[in-house]
Amino acid sequence: MASHDSISDMLTRIRNASEKRHATTSIPASRMCCSIAKVLREEGFIYAFSEEGEGFCKQLVLELRYTGKHKQPLIRALQRVSRPGLRIYSNHRHLPKVLGGIGVAILSTSRGVMSDRTARKQGIGGEVLCYVY
């Protein structure tokens, strides 16, 4: 499957896997997807991630997290904000608060991919990639 928007493809795969209560999901590996996975791990939305395969066949395997005895997904929604056809940028004063601070906005900044909380602490803005809550 050739996707022009690898971030959107990643979010859709995570969304589908968590709806079906899968333990893991695999995504075609890229540097951006790896950076987003790091932020998801730091914020506690996934347990861990690892890279498998070599060259063009490299896959990023994410271990999804669930809560309660009914295995409710910790990731309730993933929403793509900035896309290839319409880029959305925000400075540090106007960074979005997702669900009043419960959720996380993932940003691509000049210092790498990070959450909105980290960007606020460092006083930098950037491209708003997606919301996770």
C-alpha positions in Angstrom: 0.0 0.0 0.0 1.5 3.3 -1.1 0.5 6.1 1.3 1.7 9.6 0.6 0.9 10.7 4.2 2.8 8.2 6.5 1.6 10.0 9.7 -2.0 9.6 8.7 -1.4 6.0 7.8 0.2 5.4 11.2 -2.7 7.0 13.1 -5.3 5.0 11.1 -3.4 1.7 11.8 -3.2 2.5 15.6 -6.9 3.5 15.6 -8.0 0.3 13.9 -5.8 -2.0 16.1 -7.1 -0.4 19.3 -10.7 -0.7 18.2 -10.2 -4.4 17.6 -8.2 -4.8 20.9 -5.0 -6.0 19.2 -2.0 -6.3 21.5 0.4 -5.0 18.8 0.2 -3.3 15.4 2.9 -2.8 12.8 3.5 0.3 10.7 6.0 0.9 7.9 9.0 2.5 9.7 10.1 6.1 9.0 12.0 8.6 11.1 8.8 10.7 11.7 6.7 7.7 12.7 9.5 6.6 15.1 9.6 10.1 16.7 5.8 10.1 17.1 6.0 6.6 18.7 8.6 7.9 21.2 6.2 10.7 22.2 3.3 8.2 22.6 5.5 6.1 24.8 6.7 9.0 26.9 3.0 10.2 27.4 2.0 6.6 28.4 -0.3 5.8 25.5 1.7 2.8 24.4 3.9 0.3 26.3 6.8 0.2 23.9 7.8 0.0 20.3 10.5 -1.8 18.3 11.9 -1.9 14.7 11.8 -5.2 12.8 13.2 -6.1 9.4 15.8 -4.4 7.2 15.9 -1.8 4.4 12.6 -1.1 2.7 10.8 -3.8 4.7 11.5 -2.1 8.1 8.4 -2.2 10.3 7.7 -0.3 13.5 5.8 -2.6 16.0 3.8 -0.8 18.7 2.6 -2.5 21.9 -0.8 -0.9 22.6 -2.1 -0.2 26.1 -5.5 -1.0 27.6 -7.1 -0.4 30.9 -9.7 -2.2 33.1 -11.0 -5.8 32.9 -12.9 -5.0 29.7 -9.7 -3.9 28.0 -10.7 -0.3 27.2 -8.2 1.3 24.8 -6.1 4.0 26.4 -6.1 5.8 23.1 -9.7 6.9 22.6 -9.1 9.1 19.5 -6.3 10.1 17.2 -6.9 13.1 15.0 -4.6 14.4 12.2 -4.4 18.2 12.3 -1.7 19.4 9.9 -1.7 17.5 6.6 0.2 17.7 3.3 -2.5 19.9 1.7 -2.9 22.2 4.7 -0.1 22.8 7.2 -1.1 24.1 10.6 1.6 25.9 12.7 1.3 27.4 16.2 3.6 29.5 18.3 4.2 28.6 22.0 1.6 31.1 23.2 -1.2 29.6 21.2 -0.4 25.9 21.5 -3.7 23.9 21.7 -4.8 22.2 24.9 -6.4 18.9 24.0 -9.5 18.2 26.3 -8.3 20.8 28.8 -4.9 19.1 29.2 -6.0 15.4 29.4 -5.0 14.7 25.8 -1.8 15.5 24.0 -1.0 17.5 20.9 2.1 16.2 19.1 4.2 18.9 17.4 7.1 18.9 15.0 9.5 21.7 16.2 13.0 22.9 15.3 14.2 20.7 18.2 12.4 17.6 17.1 9.0 16.0 17.6 7.5 16.6 21.1 4.3 16.9 23.1 2.6 20.3 23.6 3.6 20.2 27.3 7.3 19.9 26.5 7.1 22.6 23.8 5.4 25.0 26.3 8.1 24.4 28.8 10.8 25.0 26.2 8.9 28.0 24.8 8.9 26.9 21.2 6.1 26.3 18.7 5.9 24.3 15.5 3.7 22.3 13.2 0.8 20.6 15.0 0.8 17.0 13.7 -2.0 15.4 15.6 -4.1 15.2 18.7 -4.2 12.1 20.9 -6.7 11.5 23.7 
